[in-house]
Amino acid sequence: EKSVRLAEKSQIDSLILKSNSKYGMESYYEKDTLGLFIAQKNLFKLYLRTKDSVALAKHLRYKGLICYLKLDPTCYFSYYQQSKDISLKLRDSLEVGKRLTYMAMIQKDVKDYLGSEITTIEALKYIEPLKQKKYLSILYNNLGILLSRTKRTEEARKYYNLSNEIDQKSSNKKTREESYLALLNNIAL
């Protein structure tokens, strides 16, 4: 909060963008909808003043996260779709892939398995060339879950294993252990 106030006083656009982006994510992790509201509002003000599309995309993302915390998947999906579209125009493949990843997760959670599978495959088109291991692992695991839920268990196992292979290369021991346990759990289910 203090960095957001200092950035606002400084009137340095890049500092305002960065501090509100950090504040928004920290607020999300703390499930603080007020902090998220402040961050998205500040990012929207920055967008109105500068016409910086990155600020607008982040503003929409945080509006979506507020919906997510309020358990409104339709609202969340809509804002993430808008944020993804802006990132697509900016040719920011990583941000497009991230938005698609979380949109696919929401579709899976509301049992739209076909929609989630399509969105997951679309996300992979953006994430695979970037070799973003975290998101590749999430997407492969999501694809495995979707295939399993639609009774395609052999295909599901392939994607569970791909996800686990990526995570086993991590230098973080906790990531490796959690991934292996998730693999065992998913295969057992």
Secondary structure, DSSP 4 states (H G I P E B T S, - for coil): -HHHHHHHHHT-HHHHHHHHHHHHHHHHHTT-HHHHHHHHHHHHHHHHHH--HHHHHHHHHHHHHHHHHTT-HHHHHHHHHHHHHHHHHTT-HHHHHHHHHHHHHHHHHTT-HHHHHHHHHHHHHHHGGGT-HHHHHHHHHHHHHHHHHTT-HHHHHHHHHHHHHHHHT-S-HHHHHHHHHHHHHHHH-
